[in-house]
Amino acid sequence: MAGSLAVSADELAALEFFAGCSTTSLEPLAALLRPLTAAPGQVLMRQGEHADSFLLIGSGRARVTHVGADGDVIDVEVTPGLIVGEIALLRDVPRTATVTVTERLSGWVGGREAIAAMLEVPAMMARLVRTARQRLATYVEPIPVVVRDGTQLYLRPVLPGDNARAVHGPVQFSSETYYRRFQTTRRPSAALMAYLFEVDYLDHFVWVLTADRAIDAPIVADARYVREPGGSVAEVAFIVGDDYQGRGIGTFLMEALAVAAHGEGIRRFTARVLADNLPMRAILDHFGATWQRDDLGVVTTEFDVPHLRELSLPADLCRDIRSAARQVIRALG
C-alpha cells in the first residue's frame, strides 16, 4: 500500500542507486515520489500490463520474473537500493516482467513525471540506461556453442552478478592466467571487477561463456571491447579459465566480439598484451595483427575488425550472436 508522507531527499541520497548524487539535486525527484510498503506475496507489477510507475527499493526484497516467448522463465532477485519498472517507462512499452514481493518491502513509487525528474539529475541518464540494459540482458537467451573439443558451452552478454560468479565460482583462473590478462601478479581489485562486469554494452561490451544455460552457471571465459570515446576504435581483451584453455575458445570469442562490433561503428580493434603471451598473440595474428613494442615486455597491435563473411562461424550461429548483441546494445533505441 502507498503512504501519504513526504519523501525525504536525504533518504534517496542514502541509496546505492544514487551514490554520488547531492541531496539538493534529488529534491525535485523526492517531491514527485510517494512511499510504499508491501507484504510478501504481493504482486507490484505484471508482465504485459500498461506501465505507469517505477519502484525504488529501500528495504526488503522482490522477485522479478520474465516469461520468454518460448515459455522459458527467468527469475532475478532485486534487493535494497535498486530500481524496478523503469524499463517500460523509458521504452514506453508494456511491462517486461512481473514483480512479486518476497520479503516485506518498503520503498518509493513514482510515475512519468518522476522518471523525467530523475533524468535531470546529473549523470543519472547514463546510469538509468546502463541499469536498464543490464536488466534486459538478463532476458537474452544463452546461445549454445560447441567448441573445438566437443564441449558445449553457452554464450550470453555479461550480467552484473557475473562479478561474484567469476570470483567465487568453481572455474579456476590461476595467478598466471590473471597475469597474462592484467599484466600484474595482483588479483583484480573490487573496483576493477565492478568496472569489468557492470558495463553499458554500448561502448563497453562483454560476452561471457558459461558451463550451462542457467543464469548462475559457472563462468568459463569472458571477452570484451572498450570503445575509445567518440571513436571507431576499440580495445579488446579476453580471459579463459585454466581448464578450458587450448580448446579454441579465445578465437571463438574474438569472432563473437567482431559480430557485436559489426554495425556499431567500430572499425578497428587494438590490443595491449605481454610480449610472451604467445597464445593470445597467435589468436590475434589470425585476424591480421602486427605487433609493435610498447613498454618493457609489452607489445601492442591495431587491426581491422573482420567482416562477417571472413569469420568461421556458421551463418545461423552468426545471426544468433548478432541478434543477442543487438538486444542489449540497442535495447532502448
Secondary structure, DSSP 8 states (H G I E B T S, - for coil): -B--S---HHHHHTSGGGTT--HHHHHHHHTT-EEEEE-TT-EEE-TTS----EEEEEEEEEEEEEE-TTS-EEEEEE-TT-EESHHHHHHT---SSEEEEEEEEEEEEE-HHHHHHHHTSTTHHHHHHHHHHHHHHTTS--EEEE-TTS-EEEEEE--TTHHHHHHHSSS---HHHHHHHHSSSS---HHHHHHHHS--SSSEEEEEEESSSSTT--EEEEEEEEE-TTSSEEEEEEEE-GGGTTSSHHHHHHHHHHHHHTTTT--EEEEEEETT-HHHHHHHHTTT--EEE-STTEEEEEEE---GGGS-S-HHHHHHHHHHHHHHHTTT-
